[in-house]
Amino acid sequence: MTMSDGPRDRRSGDAPGPPGRFADDLVGLDPDDPEARAFAAHLDRMERVSPSSFTVEGQLAGVRDFAESANRADGTRRVAAVLLVALVLLGTGYVIFETLEVVLTTLL
């Protein structure tokens, strides 16, 4: 999300307010402040229209959102996210191994 200059009010000569979609939410915040930019990015994520969760695109968007959240997390939340991913991969590996075992024993 970019924070480009908004139009100036030529009558009062004041500096413009925050530009963009969230101008009302960011009034009084410095557009160059990293925390204000993070807040604007948070608002963008909250209002983003995503595809239905019952489609492949929706599932992939959910995985992307989880990965982005896990990358931003720290401490206990990050450990929990890594543990969750490890358990999912372990379960997936087990199912694949068992399936291959059944297929190979049936063929031989």
C-alpha positions as CSV (number, residue, x, y, z in Angstrom):
1,M,0.0,0.0,0.0
2,T,1.4,3.4,-0.9
3,M,0.9,6.6,1.0
4,S,1.1,9.2,-1.8
5,D,0.4,12.8,-1.3
6,G,-3.3,13.7,-1.2
7,P,-4.8,16.9,-2.6
8,R,-4.2,20.1,-0.6
9,D,-6.9,22.4,0.5
10,R,-6.0,25.5,-1.3
11,R,-8.3,27.7,0.8
12,S,-6.8,27.0,4.2
13,G,-3.2,26.2,3.1
14,D,-3.1,23.3,5.6
15,A,-1.2,20.2,4.9
16,P,-3.5,17.4,3.6
17,G,-4.7,14.6,5.8
18,P,-3.7,11.1,5.2
19,P,-4.5,9.9,1.7
20,G,-5.9,6.7,0.5
21,R,-8.7,4.3,1.6
22,F,-8.2,4.8,5.3
23,A,-7.9,8.6,5.4
24,D,-10.6,8.8,8.2
25,D,-8.9,6.1,10.3
26,L,-5.4,7.6,10.0
27,V,-6.2,11.2,10.8
28,G,-3.5,12.5,13.1
29,L,-1.0,9.9,12.3
30,D,2.3,10.5,10.5
31,P,2.2,8.8,7.1
32,D,6.0,8.2,7.3
33,D,5.8,6.5,10.7
34,P,6.4,2.7,10.4
35,E,3.7,2.0,13.0
36,A,1.2,4.0,11.0
37,R,2.1,2.1,7.9
38,A,1.8,-1.2,9.7
39,F,-1.7,-0.1,11.0
40,A,-2.7,0.8,7.5
41,A,-1.5,-2.6,6.2
42,H,-3.5,-4.2,9.0
43,L,-6.6,-2.3,8.0
44,D,-6.0,-3.4,4.4
45,R,-5.8,-7.1,5.4
46,M,-9.0,-6.8,7.5
47,E,-11.0,-5.3,4.7
48,R,-9.6,-7.4,1.8
49,V,-12.2,-9.3,-0.1
50,S,-11.1,-12.9,-0.3
51,P,-12.3,-15.7,-2.5
52,S,-14.7,-18.2,-1.0
53,S,-13.0,-20.6,1.4
54,F,-14.6,-23.5,-0.5
55,T,-12.5,-23.0,-3.6
56,V,-8.8,-23.8,-4.3
57,E,-8.0,-20.1,-4.5
58,G,-9.7,-19.5,-1.1
59,Q,-7.8,-22.4,0.5
60,L,-4.5,-21.0,-0.9
61,A,-5.3,-17.5,0.3
62,G,-5.9,-18.9,3.8
63,V,-2.6,-20.7,3.8
64,R,-0.9,-17.4,2.6
65,D,-2.6,-15.5,5.4
66,F,-1.5,-18.0,7.9
67,A,2.1,-17.9,6.7
68,E,2.2,-14.1,6.7
69,S,0.8,-14.1,10.2
70,A,3.3,-16.7,11.4
71,N,6.1,-14.6,9.9
72,R,5.0,-11.5,11.8
73,A,4.5,-13.4,15.1
74,D,7.2,-13.8,17.7
75,G,7.7,-15.8,20.9
76,T,5.1,-18.3,21.9
77,R,2.8,-17.6,18.9
78,R,5.6,-18.3,16.5
79,V,6.5,-21.6,18.3
80,A,2.9,-22.6,18.1
81,A,2.7,-21.9,14.4
82,V,5.9,-23.9,13.7
83,L,4.6,-26.7,15.8
84,L,1.2,-26.7,14.0
85,V,3.0,-26.8,10.6
86,A,5.2,-29.6,11.8
87,L,2.3,-31.7,13.0
88,V,0.4,-31.1,9.7
89,L,3.5,-32.2,7.7
90,L,4.0,-35.2,9.9
91,G,0.4,-36.3,9.5
92,T,0.6,-35.8,5.8
93,G,3.8,-37.8,5.5
94,Y,2.2,-40.6,7.5
95,V,-0.8,-40.8,5.3
96,I,1.3,-40.8,2.1
97,F,3.5,-43.5,3.5
98,E,0.6,-45.7,4.5
99,T,-1.1,-45.2,1.1
100,L,2.1,-46.2,-0.7
101,E,2.4,-49.2,1.5
102,V,-1.1,-50.4,0.6
103,V,-0.5,-49.7,-3.1
104,L,2.8,-51.5,-3.2
105,T,1.6,-54.6,-1.2
106,T,-1.4,-54.9,-3.5
107,L,0.7,-54.8,-6.6
108,L,3.2,-57.4,-5.3
